């Protein structure tokens, strides 16, 4: 099994977390996302052949390949043995599917908006939208430890990238306090086996913040010319 990806990509973190939760051995093939790909980087031929959009993550299981994080998470449920990261009942599985889609469409856009924001007003708007989304999510956690059901699931895998880069988001302008339920959930996620596969070092954090700080500076210089 091989995962083509890079630590800075939030979509790769989803897959790494799920693999770590399952205790699956895999090879990480370093392929940065397009926006972070160094000039002259040689992209592996297998990646070019099997990633339709040319973006990470791409997972290889035996001779088969699949791209895009959420389809990969579901694919692993079909291809890999226990432990499953889904509830045992049909209603629970459907709730996981709905919540993963909600996270993808409601949490991720403002999260990305914070670190790709250039104008102060846009960063503030993204921060506010992310805060509102987290408040809505906190209602799921009012009476349960996990996002879906009584155990960690693919819902946690879909969300975990937010927790991984939270300190970086704060350095880049996310200024809201996490709802109490979300903060407790974040701490529980950090105690899971999958967390060690995605947790950032101080060096990772500094590179992430530095990369987007420089991105903003250059964008502002271009707009002022």
N, C-alpha and C positions, 0 to 999 in steps of 0.2 A: 504494500500500500504506500502511495506517495501523495503528499499534499504540496501543490505548487502555490506558493504564496509568500507573504512578508508580514512581519510583526506590526507594521504601521497600518495595515488595512483592516478596518473594522469587520469586514465580511469574512476575512480569513480567520479572525479570532473566534467567530462563531463555530467554525468547523473544528479548529484546534481544541476548543473547550469541549465539544461533544466527543471528540476522539479521546481526550483525557478522561472524561467522565466514564467512558466505556473501558478504559484501561487498554486501549488498542495501541500496538506499536506501529509507527509509521515513519517514513522518511520525509523530512521537510526540504523541499527543493526551493531554494531562494529565488523568487521572482517578484520583484517589487511591482506595485501597481503602476500604470502608465505615468501618472503624475509624479511619482517618486522614483522613476527608473533613471539611473545615471546614464549620461551620454556614453554610447559605446557598449552598453550592457548587451551581452549576448543571450538572447532568449532561447531556452531549450527547444529543440525541434518538436518534441512531443507536445509541449505547451502550445506552440503555434498551430499544430495539427488538430488539437482537440478543444481549444478554447475559442468558441465562435466569435466572441467580442474582443478577444485578446486581453482579457482582464482576469485577475485572480479573484477568488480561489478556483482551482481546478483539482479535483480528487481523482486519483487512479486507484481502482480496486481490480487486481489481477490485470486483465487486458482491457478493461472497460474504463471510460473516463466520463466525468460529468462536471460541468461548470455551474457557477452561481450558488451562493451560500444556502438559501432556503431549500431549493431542490436537492442539494447535497445532503442536508440534514435528514430529509425524508428518505432519500436513497439509502443512507446508512441503515435506517430501520429495516429496509428490505434485504440488504446484503449482508449485514453483520449479525452475529449471534448475540445472545443476551450479554449484558443487561440492556433492556430497552429503555429509551428515554421518553416513553409515552405511557399514559395511564392505560389500565387494562380494559376500560369500558369505552363503548363507542361514543357516548356523549363527551367523555373526557378528551378523547382524541380529537373530536371536532372542536372542542374549546381550545385545545392547543393550536390547531390550525388557525382559528380565528384570532387568537392572541398574537401568534407569530406575525400574521398579516398586519394586525394593528400596530405592533411594535415597528415593523418595517415602514409603515406609512405615516406613523404619528410621532415616534421617538427619533428615528434616524434622520429625517430631513432637517429638523431644527438643530439636532446635534451637529450635523455636518455644516449647517448654516453658521453655527458659532465659529468653527475654526476656519472656514473659508470666507467668513465675513470680512469686509474691508472697512466700510463706513461704520462709525460708532453706532449710528441709529439702526443699521441692519443687524449688527451683532446683538444689540439690546433686544431687538424684536425676536431674533432667533432664541435668545436666552429666555425670554418671556414665554415663547411658545413651548420650549422644552420644559420649563417649570410647570406650565399648565398640563402638559401631557403626563408628567410624572405625578402630579396630583391626581389625575384621573386614574392612573395605574395603581396608585396607593390604595384605592378602594378595593381592588382585587385582593390586597394583602391585609385587609382589615381583620379577617378571621382565619387566614391561612398563612402558613410560613412560605409557601411557594406560589408561583404565578398561576399554576394549574394543578389542582389536586394536592395530594399529601406528600409529594416527593419532587425533587428537581426533574425538569422535563426539557423538551426542546424549546419551551418558552424561555427558560433561563439561557439556553444557548443563543437564542435570537437576540437577547437583551445584553448579554455580558460585555459586549464591546463598549457600552456606555460606561460601565463601572471601571473597566480597564483604563479608559482615558479620562476619567473624571477630574483628576488633579490637573491634567493638561487643559481640559475645558475651562476649569476655573482660572488658570493662568491666562487664558485667551478670551475671557470675558463672561463666562457663565457664572453669575453671581447669586443664584438662588440657593437657598438651603433645601436639602432633600427632605421630603415628607418623612415623618418618623418611621412609617411602615417601610418606606423604600430604603432608608438608611439601614434599618435592621435586616432587610432582605439582602442588601449589598454585603453586609458583614457575613451573613450566612453563605453567600456565594463564594466569598473569599476562603471559606473553610472547606470547600468542595475539592475533590481530586482534580477536576478540570481547570481550576484556577491557576495552578502552577504552570500550565501549558500556555497561558495567555498573559500572565502578570508581567508588567513592565519593570525593568530596572530603572535606576535613576538616570542612567545614560540614555535609555529609550525615551524617557519623559523629557529630558532636556533637548534631545534631537527633535522630538515632535513639536515642542513649543518653539524651538528655534526655527524650524522649517516654516511654520505658519506665521511667525513674527516676520521673517524675511519676506514671505509671500505678500504680506500686507504692505510692508515698506515699499516693495517694488511696484505693487499695484498703485499705491498712492503717488509714487514718483511719476509713473506713466500718466496718471490722470491729471497731474499738475503741469505737465509739459505743454 
